[in-house]
Amino acid sequence: MSKKLFDGRSGSRQRSFARPTDDPLWLKALLGAITVGFIGILLLLPLVLVFKEAFADGVGAFVRAVIEPDTLASVRLSLMAAVIAVPLNSLFGIAAAWCVAKFDFPGKTFLVTLIDLPFSVSPVVSGLIYVLVFGAQGWFGKYLIGHDVHILFALPGIVLATIFVTFPFVARELIPLMQDQGRDEEEAAATLGASGLGTFLRITLPNIKWGLLYSVLLCNARALGEFGAVSVVSGHIRGQTNTMPLHVELLYNNYDYVGAFAVSALLAMLALITLALKSLLEWRYADELAAVHRR
Amino acid sequence: MSAIGLKIPLPRSRHVLPGFSLSLGFTLFYLTGIVLIPLLALIIRPFELGWDGFWTAISTPRVLASLRLSFGMSALAAVIDSVFGFIIAWVLVRYRFPGRGVLDAIIDLPFALPTAVAGIALSTLYAPNGWLGSLLIPYGIRIAYTPWGVLVAMVFIGLPFSVRTLEPVLGEIGHEVEEAAATLGATRVQTITKVVIPMLMPALLTGAAMAFARGVGEYGSIIFIAGNIPMVSEIAPLLIVTKLEQFDYAGAAAIGVIMLAASFVMLLALNGLQAWSASRR
């Protein structure tokens, strides 16, 4: 506000002068060109290429590649992994945010650091750890083989790896958001005799709903798109344990470029929809997201 | 027992709000089961053969070459991302032009686009017969299937980190400080190098550290473009996968432990940077 006032005053008096903080036109043009060029070549060109290659042999070839049974099986598997992983991580995120934001206890900062940990672990390492626990030579390997329980190279392993890589998404959005909102409203409700669940459903949930939606959106995109971690635990059985990104790799390595880019185009569309919704939420509900996302 | 229990009031919770034990209990249970126990399995594994076993697994030339490539290239990528991230953040925060919103939203593409998709797209783009690769071949520059391909992929996935950490700080600085510097007789270059960049330093370093950490661990977007030639363009995460396929669990875990240790160091460095930037506000 004060900036606006100041700008208005200086603007009327110094209209004919360049303001000291304005970059000269040539610099604006240069930096603008670097920005557009860098984003265009580095980010946009790969995106354009995905769609161009997917439709290289026409729409018919694209559709045929998408409705191919193994491709549909990979879509089904990816959706299944996300449908299990995302709600579990959301539940965890809400629980973690509730205890961190609404209560004081020793070791809180350390707990938050631990929750963030999976983000800084390499995807391949994220898969590796489950191989070391459940693999044939792993901790529970012999027991699992003896009881004919399949975790690796099957859905449970894929779900576990997906949960690990998307672990902090909801928690790290909700923790700062609920810390900002404080505990006054919930405490008032509790004083007036509301039950715990009632307080959560009527006070907390409405307060965090856009932040929750925002983080679920990002969590879901990562769950459907994860490659490295899932690759290590999946076993790559075509039509059975191949998720969409793994199927992209398989088709690409078999020189089926239209097929690989057709599945990629589906994933790229999902990414674009996610980005659009994310921008919409940041623009429309900025006040109800964690401060880091406010523009 | 129960009769006494009924008479003596139960120790009341110190908290006004309910659900502390439930939420903390679930959080700790889930965290331990999903993250901590499997990570422990990784940390213990390579030491089953003692320090010597761990050291033998790590010190082969192929492992050392892959670690050098992963860490070296992601450091370079972090520098490139910081330089261009600064320019991009400056343009997006300071200038108003049509299409700015779209450019700004596109920055997050490497976060949202699955890494395998980015990998095959970059590989096709920079291959000798690709849109960009064919332009560079006449100059004798090959990117795909060389270590430079690794660099391109790391720059791609690291860019959002530096832009997104710089943008809010650059917006917060505002024009006042720069106007003050100009009033006191600083030239524009002096203002930028002596006022703006020092103020941005924590954010610049944070963004670079995040891009570096992401680059070191990245797998999907790199393996397609790298060519994966042992000793030349083979990244450490790929070597983990290769060792797993050969059922060399301890060898894979040894590289994994090195990378995990690097993640811990980066996490500590980032926490330190955050404390530093908070103390400067």
Interface residues (C-beta under 8 A of the other chain):
Chain A: K3 F6 R19 P20 T21 D23 K28 L31 G32 I34 T35 V36 F38 I39 I41 L42 L43 L44 L45 P46 L47 L49 V50 E53 L88 L91 F92 A95 A96 W98 C99 K102 F103 F105 L111 T113 L114 I115 D116 L117 P118 S120 V121 S122 P123 V124 V125 L128 I129 Y130 V131 L132 V133 G135 Q137 G138 W139 L160 I163 F164 F167 R183 E186 E187 A190 T191 S195 G196 T199 F200 L218 A221 L224 G225 E226 F227 G228 S231 V232 M244 P245 L246 V248 E249 Y252 Y257 A260 F261 S264 L267 A268 A271 L272 T274 L275 A276 K278 S279 V292
Chain B: H15 V16 L17 P18 G19 F20 L22 S23 L24 F26 T27 Y30 L31 I34 V35 L36 I37 P38 L39 A41 L42 R45 F84 I87 I88 W90 V91 L92 R94 Y95 F97 G101 L103 D104 A105 I106 I107 D108 L109 P110 F111 A112 L113 P114 T115 A116 V117 A118 G119 I120 A121 L122 T124 L125 W131 L132 V155 F156 L159 P168 G174 H175 E176 E178 E179 A182 T183 R188 A213 V216 G217 E218 Y219 G220 F224 P237 L238 I240 V241 L244 F247 Y249 A252 A253 G256 M259 L260 S263 F264 M266 L267 N271
